[in-house]
Amino acid sequence: MERTTVKAHYLDASAIVKLVADDPDDEPGRKTIREYYQKHTNFLTTSHCLSEALSIFKVKLFYRKVIPQDQYLKYVKTFVETVVGGKLEIDEIPILSPKLLNEAETLFERYNVDFIDCVQILTILHGRYSLLCADSKSILITADRDLAKAARAEGARVWDCTSEHPPSD
């Protein structure tokens, strides 16, 4: 009998962008994460990561000028239809709680990653699926090497989709 495990896949903003963006900036790992997203279930993120992903599209259009307006609109529509309207759920712990703020501050000082990255790590460690273990342990999927390093140091399971093979099933 084949053993099956179910795990929660937490997507960081950098991974979410790769599911949508077709410009050269998001080439490394794009094909691999898209295939993985199509073949698996139980994907989660925080609402903050969704906002951050939309902000990345904005930066590509208005500040870095690497995409035109029509491509920006395509990214936003694809984001809403495929990613948000697809199989991505929200999981997060209360961002305004003093406990979260204290823990996020500690992570920030320890690893020098931004606040939303700290919240992402804390959500994996304390969120809805934090009790899963062994082969079912939740996994953070990211294209941000600094976040990956910090999350691993805190005991999270991580896949850096730009430089590592996908996790085994």
BASEZA-527199 format. One record per atom (N, C-alpha, C): residue number from 1; atom name; x, y, z. Coordinates in steps of 0.2 Angstrom, whole numbers, plus 5000, padded with zeros to 4 digits. Example, Ala and Ser with C-alpha at 12.3 -4.5 7.8 and 13.67 -1.06 7.14 Angstrom:
<drenzas>
+------+------+------+------+------+
! resi ! name !    x !    y !    z !
+------+------+------+------+------+
!    1 !    N ! 5066 ! 4972 ! 5039 !
!    1 !   CA ! 5062 ! 4978 ! 5039 !
!    1 !    C ! 5066 ! 4984 ! 5039 !
!    2 !    N ! 5064 ! 4989 ! 5035 !
!    2 !   CA ! 5068 ! 4995 ! 5036 !
!    2 !    C ! 5064 ! 5000 ! 5039 !
+------+------+------+------+------+
</drenzas>
This chain:
<drenzas>
+------+------+------+------+------+
! resi ! name !    x !    y !    z !
+------+------+------+------+------+
!    1 !    N ! 5004 ! 4994 ! 5000 !
!    1 !   CA ! 5000 ! 5000 ! 5000 !
!    1 !    C ! 5004 ! 5006 ! 5000 !
!    2 !    N ! 5003 ! 5011 ! 4996 !
!    2 !   CA ! 5007 ! 5017 ! 4995 !
!    2 !    C ! 5005 ! 5022 ! 5001 !
!    3 !    N ! 5010 ! 5025 ! 5004 !
!    3 !   CA ! 5008 ! 5030 ! 5009 !
!    3 !    C ! 5008 ! 5037 ! 5006 !
!    4 !    N ! 5002 ! 5040 ! 5008 !
!    4 !   CA ! 5001 ! 5047 ! 5006 !
!    4 !    C ! 5001 ! 5052 ! 5011 !
!    5 !    N ! 5005 ! 5058 ! 5010 !
!    5 !   CA ! 5005 ! 5063 ! 5015 !
!    5 !    C ! 5001 ! 5069 ! 5013 !
!    6 !    N ! 4999 ! 5073 ! 5017 !
!    6 !   CA ! 4996 ! 5079 ! 5015 !
!    6 !    C ! 5000 ! 5085 ! 5019 !
!    7 !    N ! 5002 ! 5090 ! 5015 !
!    7 !   CA ! 5005 ! 5095 ! 5019 !
!    7 !    C ! 5002 ! 5102 ! 5016 !
!    8 !    N ! 5003 ! 5107 ! 5021 !
!    8 !   CA ! 5001 ! 5113 ! 5019 !
!    8 !    C ! 5007 ! 5117 ! 5015 !
!    9 !    N ! 5005 ! 5120 ! 5010 !
!    9 !   CA ! 5010 ! 5123 ! 5006 !
!    9 !    C ! 5009 ! 5131 ! 5007 !
!   10 !    N ! 5013 ! 5134 ! 5010 !
!   10 !   CA ! 5013 ! 5141 ! 5011 !
!   10 !    C ! 5017 ! 5145 ! 5006 !
!   11 !    N ! 5013 ! 5149 ! 5002 !
!   11 !   CA ! 5017 ! 5153 ! 4997 !
!   11 !    C ! 5019 ! 5160 ! 4999 !
!   12 !    N ! 5025 ! 5162 ! 4999 !
!   12 !   CA ! 5027 ! 5169 ! 5000 !
!   12 !    C ! 5025 ! 5173 ! 4994 !
!   13 !    N ! 5025 ! 5180 ! 4994 !
!   13 !   CA ! 5024 ! 5184 ! 4989 !
!   13 !    C ! 5028 ! 5183 ! 4983 !
!   14 !    N ! 5035 ! 5181 ! 4984 !
!   14 !   CA ! 5039 ! 5180 ! 4978 !
!   14 !    C ! 5037 ! 5174 ! 4974 !
!   15 !    N ! 5035 ! 5169 ! 4978 !
!   15 !   CA ! 5032 ! 5163 ! 4974 !
!   15 !    C ! 5026 ! 5164 ! 4971 !
!   16 !    N ! 5021 ! 5168 ! 4974 !
!   16 !   CA ! 5015 ! 5170 ! 4971 !
!   16 !    C ! 5016 ! 5174 ! 4964 !
!   17 !    N ! 5021 ! 5178 ! 4964 !
!   17 !   CA ! 5022 ! 5182 ! 4958 !
!   17 !    C ! 5024 ! 5177 ! 4952 !
!   18 !    N ! 5028 ! 5172 ! 4954 !
!   18 !   CA ! 5031 ! 5168 ! 4949 !
!   18 !    C ! 5025 ! 5164 ! 4946 !
!   19 !    N ! 5020 ! 5163 ! 4949 !
!   19 !   CA ! 5014 ! 5159 ! 4947 !
!   19 !    C ! 5010 ! 5164 ! 4941 !
!   20 !    N ! 5012 ! 5170 ! 4941 !
!   20 !   CA ! 5008 ! 5175 ! 4937 !
!   20 !    C ! 5013 ! 5178 ! 4932 !
!   21 !    N ! 5018 ! 5181 ! 4934 !
!   21 !   CA ! 5022 ! 5185 ! 4930 !
!   21 !    C ! 5026 ! 5181 ! 4924 !
!   22 !    N ! 5027 ! 5184 ! 4918 !
!   22 !   CA ! 5030 ! 5181 ! 4913 !
!   22 !    C ! 5036 ! 5185 ! 4911 !
!   23 !    N ! 5038 ! 5190 ! 4914 !
!   23 !   CA ! 5044 ! 5194 ! 4912 !
!   23 !    C ! 5050 ! 5191 ! 4915 !
!   24 !    N ! 5056 ! 5192 ! 4912 !
!   24 !   CA ! 5062 ! 5189 ! 4913 !
!   24 !    C ! 5064 ! 5189 ! 4921 !
!   25 !    N ! 5062 ! 5194 ! 4924 !
!   25 !   CA ! 5064 ! 5195 ! 4932 !
!   25 !    C ! 5061 ! 5189 ! 4935 !
!   26 !    N ! 5056 ! 5186 ! 4933 !
!   26 !   CA ! 5053 ! 5180 ! 4937 !
!   26 !    C ! 5054 ! 5173 ! 4934 !
!   27 !    N ! 5059 ! 5173 ! 4929 !
!   27 !   CA ! 5061 ! 5167 ! 4926 !
!   27 !    C ! 5064 ! 5161 ! 4930 !
!   28 !    N ! 5068 ! 5163 ! 4934 !
!   28 !   CA ! 5071 ! 5157 ! 4938 !
!   28 !    C ! 5066 ! 5154 ! 4943 !
!   29 !    N ! 5065 ! 5148 ! 4941 !
!   29 !   CA ! 5060 ! 5144 ! 4945 !
!   29 !    C ! 5053 ! 5144 ! 4943 !
!   30 !    N ! 5051 ! 5148 ! 4938 !
!   30 !   CA ! 5044 ! 5150 ! 4937 !
!   30 !    C ! 5041 ! 5143 ! 4934 !
!   31 !    N ! 5044 ! 5140 ! 4929 !
!   31 !   CA ! 5041 ! 5134 ! 4926 !
!   31 !    C ! 5040 ! 5128 ! 4932 !
!   32 !    N ! 5045 ! 5128 ! 4936 !
!   32 !   CA ! 5044 ! 5122 ! 4941 !
!   32 !    C ! 5039 ! 5124 ! 4946 !
!   33 !    N ! 5038 ! 5130 ! 4949 !
!   33 !   CA ! 5033 ! 5131 ! 4953 !
!   33 !    C ! 5026 ! 5131 ! 4950 !
!   34 !    N ! 5025 ! 5133 ! 4944 !
!   34 !   CA ! 5019 ! 5133 ! 4941 !
!   34 !    C ! 5017 ! 5125 ! 4940 !
!   35 !    N ! 5021 ! 5121 ! 4938 !
!   35 !   CA ! 5020 ! 5114 ! 4938 !
!   35 !    C ! 5018 ! 5111 ! 4945 !
!   36 !    N ! 5022 ! 5113 ! 4950 !
!   36 !   CA ! 5020 ! 5110 ! 4956 !
!   36 !    C ! 5013 ! 5113 ! 4959 !
!   37 !    N ! 5012 ! 5119 ! 4957 !
!   37 !   CA ! 5005 ! 5122 ! 4959 !
!   37 !    C ! 5000 ! 5118 ! 4956 !
!   38 !    N ! 5001 ! 5116 ! 4950 !
!   38 !   CA ! 4995 ! 5113 ! 4946 !
!   38 !    C ! 4994 ! 5106 ! 4949 !
!   39 !    N ! 5000 ! 5102 ! 4951 !
!   39 !   CA ! 4999 ! 5095 ! 4953 !
!   39 !    C ! 4997 ! 5094 ! 4960 !
!   40 !    N ! 4998 ! 5100 ! 4965 !
!   40 !   CA ! 4997 ! 5099 ! 4972 !
!   40 !    C ! 4991 ! 5103 ! 4974 !
!   41 !    N ! 4989 ! 5102 ! 4980 !
!   41 !   CA ! 4983 ! 5105 ! 4984 !
!   41 !    C ! 4986 ! 5108 ! 4990 !
!   42 !    N ! 4981 ! 5111 ! 4994 !
!   42 !   CA ! 4982 ! 5114 ! 5000 !
!   42 !    C ! 4987 ! 5120 ! 5000 !
!   43 !    N ! 4986 ! 5125 ! 4996 !
!   43 !   CA ! 4990 ! 5131 ! 4996 !
!   43 !    C ! 4987 ! 5136 ! 5000 !
!   44 !    N ! 4992 ! 5139 ! 5004 !
!   44 !   CA ! 4990 ! 5145 ! 5009 !
!   44 !    C ! 4995 ! 5151 ! 5008 !
!   45 !    N ! 4992 ! 5156 ! 5010 !
!   45 !   CA ! 4997 ! 5162 ! 5011 !
!   45 !    C ! 4993 ! 5167 ! 5016 !
!   46 !    N ! 4996 ! 5172 ! 5017 !
!   46 !   CA ! 4993 ! 5177 ! 5022 !
!   46 !    C ! 4991 ! 5183 ! 5017 !
!   47 !    N ! 4986 ! 5187 ! 5020 !
!   47 !   CA ! 4983 ! 5192 ! 5016 !
!   47 !    C ! 4989 ! 5197 ! 5014 !
!   48 !    N ! 4993 ! 5198 ! 5019 !
!   48 !   CA ! 4999 ! 5202 ! 5018 !
!   48 !    C ! 5003 ! 5200 ! 5012 !
!   49 !    N ! 5004 ! 5194 ! 5011 !
!   49 !   CA ! 5008 ! 5192 ! 5005 !
!   49 !    C ! 5004 ! 5193 ! 4999 !
!   50 !    N ! 4998 ! 5192 ! 4999 !
!   50 !   CA ! 4994 ! 5194 ! 4993 !
!   50 !    C ! 4995 ! 5201 ! 4991 !
!   51 !    N ! 4994 ! 5206 ! 4996 !
!   51 !   CA ! 4995 ! 5213 ! 4995 !
!   51 !    C ! 5002 ! 5214 ! 4992 !
!   52 !    N ! 5007 ! 5211 ! 4995 !
!   52 !   CA ! 5014 ! 5212 ! 4993 !
!   52 !    C ! 5015 ! 5210 ! 4986 !
!   53 !    N ! 5012 ! 5204 ! 4984 !
!   53 !   CA ! 5012 ! 5202 ! 4977 !
!   53 !    C ! 5010 ! 5207 ! 4972 !
!   54 !    N ! 5004 ! 5210 ! 4974 !
!   54 !   CA ! 5001 ! 5215 ! 4970 !
!   54 !    C ! 5006 ! 5221 ! 4969 !
!   55 !    N ! 5009 ! 5223 ! 4975 !
!   55 !   CA ! 5014 ! 5228 ! 4975 !
!   55 !    C ! 5020 ! 5227 ! 4970 !
!   56 !    N ! 5022 ! 5221 ! 4970 !
!   56 !   CA ! 5027 ! 5219 ! 4965 !
!   56 !    C ! 5025 ! 5221 ! 4958 !
!   57 !    N ! 5019 ! 5219 ! 4956 !
!   57 !   CA ! 5017 ! 5221 ! 4950 !
!   57 !    C ! 5017 ! 5228 ! 4948 !
!   58 !    N ! 5015 ! 5232 ! 4953 !
!   58 !   CA ! 5015 ! 5239 ! 4953 !
!   58 !    C ! 5022 ! 5242 ! 4952 !
!   59 !    N ! 5027 ! 5239 ! 4956 !
!   59 !   CA ! 5034 ! 5241 ! 4955 !
!   59 !    C ! 5036 ! 5240 ! 4948 !
!   60 !    N ! 5034 ! 5234 ! 4946 !
!   60 !   CA ! 5037 ! 5232 ! 4939 !
!   60 !    C ! 5034 ! 5237 ! 4934 !
!   61 !    N ! 5028 ! 5240 ! 4935 !
!   61 !   CA ! 5025 ! 5245 ! 4930 !
!   61 !    C ! 5028 ! 5252 ! 4931 !
!   62 !    N ! 5027 ! 5254 ! 4937 !
!   62 !   CA ! 5027 ! 5261 ! 4938 !
!   62 !    C ! 5035 ! 5264 ! 4940 !
!   63 !    N ! 5038 ! 5259 ! 4943 !
!   63 !   CA ! 5045 ! 5262 ! 4946 !
!   63 !    C ! 5051 ! 5259 ! 4942 !
!   64 !    N ! 5050 ! 5252 ! 4940 !
!   64 !   CA ! 5056 ! 5249 ! 4937 !
!   64 !    C ! 5054 ! 5249 ! 4929 !
!   65 !    N ! 5048 ! 5250 ! 4927 !
!   65 !   CA ! 5046 ! 5251 ! 4920 !
!   65 !    C ! 5048 ! 5245 ! 4916 !
!   66 !    N ! 5048 ! 5239 ! 4919 !
!   66 !   CA ! 5050 ! 5233 ! 4915 !
!   66 !    C ! 5044 ! 5230 ! 4912 !
!   67 !    N ! 5038 ! 5232 ! 4913 !
!   67 !   CA ! 5032 ! 5229 ! 4910 !
!   67 !    C ! 5027 ! 5235 ! 4908 !
!   68 !    N ! 5024 ! 5234 ! 4902 !
!   68 !   CA ! 5019 ! 5240 ! 4900 !
!   68 !    C ! 5012 ! 5239 ! 4904 !
!   69 !    N ! 5008 ! 5244 ! 4903 !
!   69 !   CA ! 5001 ! 5244 ! 4906 !
!   69 !    C ! 4997 ! 5237 ! 4905 !
!   70 !    N ! 4997 ! 5235 ! 4899 !
!   70 !   CA ! 4993 ! 5230 ! 4897 !
!   70 !    C ! 4995 ! 5223 ! 4900 !
!   71 !    N ! 5002 ! 5223 ! 4901 !
!   71 !   CA ! 5005 ! 5217 ! 4904 !
!   71 !    C ! 5003 ! 5217 ! 4912 !
!   72 !    N ! 5003 ! 5223 ! 4915 !
!   72 !   CA ! 5001 ! 5224 ! 4922 !
!   72 !    C ! 4994 ! 5222 ! 4923 !
!   73 !    N ! 4990 ! 5224 ! 4919 !
!   73 !   CA ! 4983 ! 5222 ! 4919 !
!   73 !    C ! 4982 ! 5215 ! 4918 !
!   74 !    N ! 4986 ! 5212 ! 4914 !
!   74 !   CA ! 4985 ! 5204 ! 4913 !
!   74 !    C ! 4988 ! 5201 ! 4919 !
!   75 !    N ! 4993 ! 5203 ! 4922 !
!   75 !   CA ! 4995 ! 5200 ! 4929 !
!   75 !    C ! 4990 ! 5201 ! 4934 !
!   76 !    N ! 4987 ! 5206 ! 4935 !
!   76 !   CA ! 4982 ! 5207 ! 4940 !
!   76 !    C ! 4976 ! 5203 ! 4939 !
!   77 !    N ! 4974 ! 5202 ! 4932 !
!   77 !   CA ! 4968 ! 5198 ! 4931 !
!   77 !    C ! 4970 ! 5190 ! 4932 !
!   78 !    N ! 4976 ! 5188 ! 4930 !
!   78 !   CA ! 4978 ! 5182 ! 4931 !
!   78 !    C ! 4979 ! 5180 ! 4938 !
!   79 !    N ! 4981 ! 5185 ! 4942 !
!   79 !   CA ! 4982 ! 5184 ! 4949 !
!   79 !    C ! 4975 ! 5183 ! 4952 !
!   80 !    N ! 4970 ! 5187 ! 4951 !
!   80 !   CA ! 4964 ! 5186 ! 4954 !
!   80 !    C ! 4960 ! 5180 ! 4952 !
!   81 !    N ! 4961 ! 5178 ! 4945 !
!   81 !   CA ! 4957 ! 5172 ! 4942 !
!   81 !    C ! 4960 ! 5166 ! 4944 !
!   82 !    N ! 4967 ! 5165 ! 4943 !
!   82 !   CA ! 4970 ! 5159 ! 4944 !
!   82 !    C ! 4973 ! 5158 ! 4951 !
!   83 !    N ! 4976 ! 5163 ! 4954 !
!   83 !   CA ! 4979 ! 5162 ! 4961 !
!   83 !    C ! 4974 ! 5163 ! 4966 !
!   84 !    N ! 4971 ! 5169 ! 4967 !
!   84 !   CA ! 4966 ! 5170 ! 4972 !
!   84 !    C ! 4960 ! 5166 ! 4971 !
!   85 !    N ! 4957 ! 5166 ! 4965 !
!   85 !   CA ! 4951 ! 5163 ! 4964 !
!   85 !    C ! 4952 ! 5155 ! 4963 !
!   86 !    N ! 4958 ! 5153 ! 4963 !
!   86 !   CA ! 4959 ! 5146 ! 4962 !
!   86 !    C ! 4959 ! 5142 ! 4969 !
!   87 !    N ! 4965 ! 5140 ! 4971 !
!   87 !   CA ! 4965 ! 5135 ! 4976 !
!   87 !    C ! 4970 ! 5138 ! 4982 !
!   88 !    N ! 4970 ! 5144 ! 4983 !
!   88 !   CA ! 4974 ! 5147 ! 4988 !
!   88 !    C ! 4970 ! 5150 ! 4993 !
!   89 !    N ! 4971 ! 5148 ! 4999 !
!   89 !   CA ! 4967 ! 5150 ! 5005 !
!   89 !    C ! 4972 ! 5155 ! 5010 !
!   90 !    N ! 4968 ! 5158 ! 5014 !
!   90 !   CA ! 4972 ! 5163 ! 5018 !
!   90 !    C ! 4972 ! 5160 ! 5025 !
!   91 !    N ! 4978 ! 5160 ! 5028 !
!   91 !   CA ! 4979 ! 5158 ! 5035 !
!   91 !    C ! 4984 ! 5163 ! 5038 !
!   92 !    N ! 4982 ! 5166 ! 5043 !
!   92 !   CA ! 4986 ! 5171 ! 5047 !
!   92 !    C ! 4984 ! 5171 ! 5054 !
!   93 !    N ! 4989 ! 5174 ! 5058 !
!   93 !   CA ! 4988 ! 5175 ! 5065 !
!   93 !    C ! 4987 ! 5182 ! 5066 !
!   94 !    N ! 4984 ! 5185 ! 5071 !
!   94 !   CA ! 4982 ! 5192 ! 5071 !
!   94 !    C ! 4988 ! 5196 ! 5071 !
!   95 !    N ! 4989 ! 5200 ! 5066 !
!   95 !   CA ! 4995 ! 5204 ! 5065 !
!   95 !    C ! 4996 ! 5210 ! 5071 !
!   96 !    N ! 4990 ! 5212 ! 5074 !
!   96 !   CA ! 4991 ! 5217 ! 5078 !
!   96 !    C ! 4992 ! 5215 ! 5086 !
!   97 !    N ! 4992 ! 5208 ! 5087 !
!   97 !   CA ! 4993 ! 5206 ! 5094 !
!   97 !    C ! 5000 ! 5208 ! 5096 !
!   98 !    N ! 5001 ! 5210 ! 5102 !
!   98 !   CA ! 5007 ! 5212 ! 5105 !
!   98 !    C ! 5012 ! 5206 ! 5105 !
!   99 !    N ! 5009 ! 5200 ! 5106 !
!   99 !   CA ! 5014 ! 5194 ! 5106 !
!   99 !    C ! 5017 ! 5193 ! 5099 !
!  100 !    N ! 5013 ! 5194 ! 5093 !
!  100 !   CA ! 5015 ! 5193 ! 5087 !
!  100 !    C ! 5021 ! 5199 ! 5085 !
!  101 !    N ! 5019 ! 5205 ! 5087 !
!  101 !   CA ! 5024 ! 5210 ! 5086 !
!  101 !    C ! 5030 ! 5209 ! 5090 !
!  102 !    N ! 5030 ! 5206 ! 5096 !
!  102 !   CA ! 5036 ! 5205 ! 5099 !
!  102 !    C ! 5040 ! 5199 ! 5096 !
!  103 !    N ! 5037 ! 5194 ! 5094 !
!  103 !   CA ! 5040 ! 5189 ! 5090 !
!  103 !    C ! 5043 ! 5191 ! 5084 !
!  104 !    N ! 5039 ! 5195 ! 5080 !
!  104 !   CA ! 5041 ! 5198 ! 5074 !
!  104 !    C ! 5048 ! 5202 ! 5074 !
!  105 !    N ! 5047 ! 5206 ! 5080 !
!  105 !   CA ! 5053 ! 5210 ! 5081 !
!  105 !    C ! 5059 ! 5206 ! 5082 !
!  106 !    N ! 5059 ! 5201 ! 5086 !
!  106 !   CA ! 5064 ! 5196 ! 5088 !
!  106 !    C ! 5067 ! 5193 ! 5081 !
!  107 !    N ! 5063 ! 5191 ! 5077 !
!  107 !   CA ! 5065 ! 5188 ! 5070 !
!  107 !    C ! 5068 ! 5194 ! 5066 !
!  108 !    N ! 5065 ! 5200 ! 5066 !
!  108 !   CA ! 5068 ! 5205 ! 5062 !
!  108 !    C ! 5076 ! 5206 ! 5065 !
!  109 !    N ! 5076 ! 5207 ! 5071 !
!  109 !   CA ! 5083 ! 5208 ! 5074 !
!  109 !    C ! 5088 ! 5202 ! 5073 !
!  110 !    N ! 5085 ! 5196 ! 5073 !
!  110 !   CA ! 5090 ! 5190 ! 5072 !
!  110 !    C ! 5092 ! 5189 ! 5065 !
!  111 !    N ! 5087 ! 5191 ! 5060 !
!  111 !   CA ! 5088 ! 5189 ! 5053 !
!  111 !    C ! 5088 ! 5195 ! 5048 !
!  112 !    N ! 5086 ! 5200 ! 5050 !
!  112 !   CA ! 5086 ! 5206 ! 5046 !
!  112 !    C ! 5081 ! 5205 ! 5040 !
!  113 !    N ! 5076 ! 5202 ! 5041 !
!  113 !   CA ! 5071 ! 5201 ! 5035 !
!  113 !    C ! 5065 ! 5206 ! 5037 !
!  114 !    N ! 5061 ! 5208 ! 5032 !
!  114 !   CA ! 5056 ! 5213 ! 5033 !
!  114 !    C ! 5050 ! 5210 ! 5037 !
!  115 !    N ! 5046 ! 5214 ! 5040 !
!  115 !   CA ! 5040 ! 5212 ! 5044 !
!  115 !    C ! 5035 ! 5207 ! 5041 !
!  116 !    N ! 5034 ! 5208 ! 5035 !
!  116 !   CA ! 5029 ! 5203 ! 5032 !
!  116 !    C ! 5032 ! 5196 ! 5031 !
!  117 !    N ! 5039 ! 5196 ! 5030 !
!  117 !   CA ! 5042 ! 5189 ! 5030 !
!  117 !    C ! 5042 ! 5187 ! 5037 !
!  118 !    N ! 5043 ! 5191 ! 5042 !
!  118 !   CA ! 5043 ! 5188 ! 5049 !
!  118 !    C ! 5036 ! 5185 ! 5051 !
!  119 !    N ! 5031 ! 5189 ! 5049 !
!  119 !   CA ! 5024 ! 5187 ! 5050 !
!  119 !    C ! 5023 ! 5180 ! 5046 !
!  120 !    N ! 5025 ! 5179 ! 5040 !
!  120 !   CA ! 5025 ! 5173 ! 5036 !
!  120 !    C ! 5028 ! 5167 ! 5040 !
!  121 !    N ! 5034 ! 5168 ! 5043 !
!  121 !   CA ! 5037 ! 5163 ! 5047 !
!  121 !    C ! 5033 ! 5161 ! 5053 !
!  122 !    N ! 5031 ! 5166 ! 5056 !
!  122 !   CA ! 5027 ! 5165 ! 5062 !
!  122 !    C ! 5020 ! 5162 ! 5061 !
!  123 !    N ! 5017 ! 5163 ! 5055 !
!  123 !   CA ! 5011 ! 5160 ! 5053 !
!  123 !    C ! 5012 ! 5152 ! 5052 !
!  124 !    N ! 5018 ! 5151 ! 5049 !
!  124 !   CA ! 5019 ! 5144 ! 5048 !
!  124 !    C ! 5021 ! 5140 ! 5054 !
!  125 !    N ! 5024 ! 5144 ! 5059 !
!  125 !   CA ! 5026 ! 5141 ! 5065 !
!  125 !    C ! 5020 ! 5140 ! 5070 !
!  126 !    N ! 5015 ! 5145 ! 5070 !
!  126 !   CA ! 5009 ! 5145 ! 5074 !
!  126 !    C ! 5002 ! 5145 ! 5071 !
!  127 !    N ! 5002 ! 5145 ! 5065 !
!  127 !   CA ! 4996 ! 5145 ! 5061 !
!  127 !    C ! 4992 ! 5139 ! 5061 !
!  128 !    N ! 4987 ! 5139 ! 5057 !
!  128 !   CA ! 4982 ! 5133 ! 5057 !
!  128 !    C ! 4985 ! 5126 ! 5056 !
!  129 !    N ! 4990 ! 5126 ! 5052 !
!  129 !   CA ! 4993 ! 5119 ! 5051 !
!  129 !    C ! 5000 ! 5118 ! 5055 !
!  130 !    N ! 5001 ! 5122 ! 5060 !
!  130 !   CA ! 5008 ! 5122 ! 5063 !
!  130 !    C ! 5009 ! 5115 ! 5067 !
!  131 !    N ! 5003 ! 5111 ! 5068 !
!  131 !   CA ! 5004 ! 5105 ! 5072 !
!  131 !    C ! 5006 ! 5099 ! 5067 !
!  132 !    N ! 5006 ! 5100 ! 5061 !
!  132 !   CA ! 5008 ! 5095 ! 5056 !
!  132 !    C ! 5015 ! 5093 ! 5057 !
!  133 !    N ! 5017 ! 5087 ! 5057 !
!  133 !   CA ! 5024 ! 5085 ! 5058 !
!  133 !    C ! 5026 ! 5080 ! 5053 !
!  134 !    N ! 5033 ! 5078 ! 5053 !
!  134 !   CA ! 5036 ! 5073 ! 5049 !
!  134 !    C ! 5035 ! 5074 ! 5042 !
!  135 !    N ! 5033 ! 5070 ! 5038 !
!  135 !   CA ! 5032 ! 5071 ! 5030 !
!  135 !    C ! 5026 ! 5076 ! 5029 !
!  136 !    N ! 5021 ! 5077 ! 5034 !
!  136 !   CA ! 5016 ! 5081 ! 5033 !
!  136 !    C ! 5017 ! 5088 ! 5035 !
!  137 !    N ! 5023 ! 5090 ! 5038 !
!  137 !   CA ! 5025 ! 5096 ! 5040 !
!  137 !    C ! 5024 ! 5101 ! 5035 !
!  138 !    N ! 5021 ! 5107 ! 5037 !
!  138 !   CA ! 5020 ! 5112 ! 5032 !
!  138 !    C ! 5026 ! 5115 ! 5029 !
!  139 !    N ! 5026 ! 5117 ! 5023 !
!  139 !   CA ! 5032 ! 5120 ! 5019 !
!  139 !    C ! 5031 ! 5127 ! 5016 !
!  140 !    N ! 5036 ! 5131 ! 5017 !
!  140 !   CA ! 5036 ! 5138 ! 5015 !
!  140 !    C ! 5039 ! 5137 ! 5008 !
!  141 !    N ! 5035 ! 5140 ! 5003 !
!  141 !   CA ! 5038 ! 5140 ! 4996 !
!  141 !    C ! 5040 ! 5148 ! 4995 !
!  142 !    N ! 5046 ! 5149 ! 4993 !
!  142 !   CA ! 5048 ! 5156 ! 4992 !
!  142 !    C ! 5053 ! 5156 ! 4987 !
!  143 !    N ! 5054 ! 5162 ! 4984 !
!  143 !   CA ! 5060 ! 5164 ! 4979 !
!  143 !    C ! 5065 ! 5169 ! 4983 !
!  144 !    N ! 5064 ! 5170 ! 4989 !
!  144 !   CA ! 5068 ! 5174 ! 4993 !
!  144 !    C ! 5073 ! 5171 ! 4997 !
!  145 !    N ! 5079 ! 5171 ! 4996 !
!  145 !   CA ! 5084 ! 5167 ! 4999 !
!  145 !    C ! 5085 ! 5169 ! 5006 !
!  146 !    N ! 5084 ! 5175 ! 5008 !
!  146 !   CA ! 5085 ! 5178 ! 5015 !
!  146 !    C ! 5079 ! 5175 ! 5019 !
!  147 !    N ! 5073 ! 5175 ! 5016 !
!  147 !   CA ! 5067 ! 5172 ! 5020 !
!  147 !    C ! 5068 ! 5165 ! 5021 !
!  148 !    N ! 5071 ! 5161 ! 5016 !
!  148 !   CA ! 5072 ! 5154 ! 5016 !
!  148 !    C ! 5077 ! 5153 ! 5022 !
!  149 !    N ! 5082 ! 5156 ! 5022 !
!  149 !   CA ! 5087 ! 5155 ! 5027 !
!  149 !    C ! 5084 ! 5156 ! 5034 !
!  150 !    N ! 5081 ! 5162 ! 5035 !
!  150 !   CA ! 5078 ! 5163 ! 5042 !
!  150 !    C ! 5073 ! 5158 ! 5044 !
!  151 !    N ! 5068 ! 5156 ! 5039 !
!  151 !   CA ! 5063 ! 5151 ! 5041 !
!  151 !    C ! 5066 ! 5145 ! 5043 !
!  152 !    N ! 5071 ! 5143 ! 5039 !
!  152 !   CA ! 5075 ! 5136 ! 5041 !
!  152 !    C ! 5078 ! 5137 ! 5048 !
!  153 !    N ! 5081 ! 5142 ! 5049 !
!  153 !   CA ! 5084 ! 5143 ! 5055 !
!  153 !    C ! 5079 ! 5143 ! 5061 !
!  154 !    N ! 5073 ! 5144 ! 5060 !
!  154 !   CA ! 5068 ! 5144 ! 5065 !
!  154 !    C ! 5064 ! 5137 ! 5065 !
!  155 !    N ! 5066 ! 5133 ! 5061 !
!  155 !   CA ! 5063 ! 5126 ! 5061 !
!  155 !    C ! 5058 ! 5125 ! 5056 !
!  156 !    N ! 5057 ! 5129 ! 5051 !
!  156 !   CA ! 5052 ! 5128 ! 5046 !
!  156 !    C ! 5055 ! 5124 ! 5040 !
!  157 !    N ! 5050 ! 5121 ! 5037 !
!  157 !   CA ! 5052 ! 5117 ! 5031 !
!  157 !    C ! 5052 ! 5122 ! 5025 !
!  158 !    N ! 5057 ! 5122 ! 5021 !
!  158 !   CA ! 5057 ! 5127 ! 5016 !
!  158 !    C ! 5059 ! 5124 ! 5009 !
!  159 !    N ! 5056 ! 5127 ! 5004 !
!  159 !   CA ! 5058 ! 5126 ! 4997 !
!  159 !    C ! 5059 ! 5132 ! 4993 !
!  160 !    N ! 5066 ! 5134 ! 4992 !
!  160 !   CA ! 5068 ! 5139 ! 4988 !
!  160 !    C ! 5067 ! 5137 ! 4980 !
!  161 !    N ! 5061 ! 5140 ! 4977 !
!  161 !   CA ! 5059 ! 5137 ! 4971 !
!  161 !    C ! 5064 ! 5140 ! 4965 !
!  162 !    N ! 5068 ! 5144 ! 4967 !
!  162 !   CA ! 5073 ! 5146 ! 4962 !
!  162 !    C ! 5079 ! 5142 ! 4961 !
!  163 !    N ! 5081 ! 5138 ! 4966 !
!  163 !   CA ! 5087 ! 5135 ! 4966 !
!  163 !    C ! 5087 ! 5128 ! 4969 !
!  164 !    N ! 5081 ! 5125 ! 4971 !
!  164 !   CA ! 5081 ! 5119 ! 4974 !
!  164 !    C ! 5076 ! 5115 ! 4970 !
!  165 !    N ! 5076 ! 5108 ! 4971 !
!  165 !   CA ! 5071 ! 5104 ! 4968 !
!  165 !    C ! 5065 ! 5104 ! 4972 !
!  166 !    N ! 5059 ! 5103 ! 4969 !
!  166 !   CA ! 5053 ! 5103 ! 4973 !
!  166 !    C ! 5053 ! 5098 ! 4978 !
!  167 !    N ! 5049 ! 5099 ! 4983 !
!  167 !   CA ! 5049 ! 5094 ! 4989 !
!  167 !    C ! 5046 ! 5087 ! 4986 !
!  168 !    N ! 5048 ! 5082 ! 4989 !
!  168 !   CA ! 5045 ! 5075 ! 4987 !
!  168 !    C ! 5038 ! 5075 ! 4990 !
!  169 !    N ! 5034 ! 5071 ! 4986 !
!  169 !   CA ! 5027 ! 5070 ! 4989 !
!  169 !    C ! 5026 ! 5065 ! 4995 !
+------+------+------+------+------+
</drenzas>
